[in-house]
Amino acid sequence: MVLVTERKAGKITVLDVEGKLSGGENYSSLSEKLSELLMRGEALFVINLSRVVNADSTGIGELILCLRRVKERGGDLKLASPSQKLESLMRITNLERIFEIYPSEQSALRSFGH
């Protein structure tokens, strides 16, 4: 199960993701939340992955879908605080070339000039 909560840091929306980012009952909760925020006019996002315990190809696919939706709307999305396991998975799959990944939420926010 994945729990997604939102909060604001200035003009940036931080999405805190908790649980397993994988296929299952509510695997699309992250992309659904992001779509809702895009419809409200939000454009800058940090996805905080510090509480994601595991991810599979479905979960990684959901992150890619989120990035694509944000970019299509002229926004930006950055990932923050992935676990060592998740960061390794992203490196192995070359996703570090399409995502901006930061070791902490603060560094991701600073990258927006926040």
KABELPE-V153904 format. One line per field, one symbol per residue. phi: phi as a letter, one per 30 degrees, with the letter a starting at -180 (. if undefined). psi: psi as a letter, one per 20 degrees, with the letter a starting at -180 (. if undefined). burial: # if it has 16 or more other ideal C-beta (glycine too) atoms within 10 Angstrom, else .. Layout:
BEGIN
phi->???
psi->???
burial->???
END
This chain:
BEGIN
phi->.ccbbcacbidccccccbjcdadlebdcddddddddddddjdbcbbcdcdcddabbddddddddededddddcicbbbcbhdddddddddddcidddccccbdbddddddddid
psi->qpppqqrqncipppopppbpnrqagkhjhghggggghhhijqhpqpoojhjohqqahggghhgggggggghhjjaqpqqqlqrhghggghghjkiihhqopqirgghgghiik.
burial->.#.#.......###########....#.###.##..##...#.######..#..#...##.##..##..#....########...##.##....#...#.##..#..##.....
END
